[in-house]
Amino acid sequence: MKRLIQRAVLCVATLLQLASCCHAQPPAAAPFATGAENLFTHEAFATLLSRPTARVAVVGNQTSIVDGTHLVDTLLASGVNVDVIFCPEHGFRGTAAAGAKVDNGIDPKTGIPIFSLYGKNKKPTPQQMATVDAVVFDLQDVGCRFYTYISTLHYVMEACTERGIPLVVLDRPNPNGHYVDGPVLDTAACRSFVGMHPVPVVYGMTIGEYAQMINGEGWLRPAVTAGRVPARHCNLTVVPMRGYRRDSVGYRLPIAPSPNLRTAHAVALYPNLCLFEGTNCGVGRGTDYPFEWVTYGTDTLDLRNETATAAFSLRYLMEMYRRVGTRRAASADAKPFFLKSNFFEKLAGTLDLRRQIEAGMSEADIRATWQPALDKFKKTREKYLIY
């Protein structure tokens, strides 16, 4: 009897142990790290950047930070010969206004020349690249087609291809990476620096994944120099993040990527509000809440407490169009809703959206017109996803 009791006790203990194992917490996820923070353990650092003879260019701005220190300073401290700095729209320190010309200069801390890619040229020139053996690209994107850092990426890739040198892209999170939506850009009619590729307004990819897509889809058009026909593909290495989740809704960027995207809320609303830049409405530039409200004269659409949804919505645009129409009917002096230029079409990526809104189509009917191209893009996108 005593042995039976002992066996029973042992059996129960074993079952409890098994149950405990079944309900054990899964292993802790790897701590998050950006591509910049992973660079120094990645093979690209040893093979491309840390060779004594390698002269390296950095494409960066105020978001190019590694554990609180700027990437340029971190590379120099690690023995990398940083020869040139390239900066995008808003400048190396991220203080220039949207659309403002950014001049060349010298980094006062290091004495390294800074060439603007939002001034006289948007693509690195052969003269600017003459001494460069490799390029490191580290910019915080926000995942919207009209945010110009992906256009800068395109031109940097072309310049590297023309010179036959490698490009290392350090990946960073996409705060709008948890969905894909909006009209796909018509490259024949609407291609510009605020939209170069046949992608929707919100493309749901990190900048490293996007670089792979530019390469894989053959979108580069490198120039023929000195009779040499360069390859159509860049020698690209993407240093991935660790612990990144695409569904990280509400990810807060540690540093504002540009002067008027100061909060996570503004970044989330940006895909829906940037189209207003092609109208006579304001989006709060010069106020404490840019891209969190819309104004037309004294009429205000306050979105500071609005919950941003995971969808590209025309609701705000169509609401202000209706309000402006009412005001114009009451006053002959009121400005039209859309600008006379074609900037709205460049932002929307299509000639159709303005016409559809003016024709009184519903948002559901408008969305149906871009759905086939959106579905096609989603299939293309799948080939280049890392996470």
Secondary structure, DSSP 4 states (H G I P E B T S, - for coil): -HHHHHHHHHHHHHHHHHHHHHTPPPPPPPPPB-HHHHGGGSHHIIIIISSTT-EEEEEE-TT-EETTEEHHHHHHHTT-EEEEEEE-TTTTTT-SPTT-----EE-TTT--EEEESSSS-SS--TTTTTT-SEEEEE----SBTTSTHHHHHHHHHHHHHHHT--EEEEP---TTTT--EEEEP-HHHH-BTTB-SS-EEE----HHHHHHHHHHTT---PPPBTTB---SS--EEEE--BS--TT-TTPPPSS-SBTTB-SHHHHHHHHHHGGGGGBT-B--TTSSSTTSEEEETTEEEE-TTPPPPSS---HHHHHHHHHHHHHHHH-TTSPPSB-SSSHHHHHHTSSHHHHHHHTT--HHHHHHHHHHHHHHHHHHHHTT---
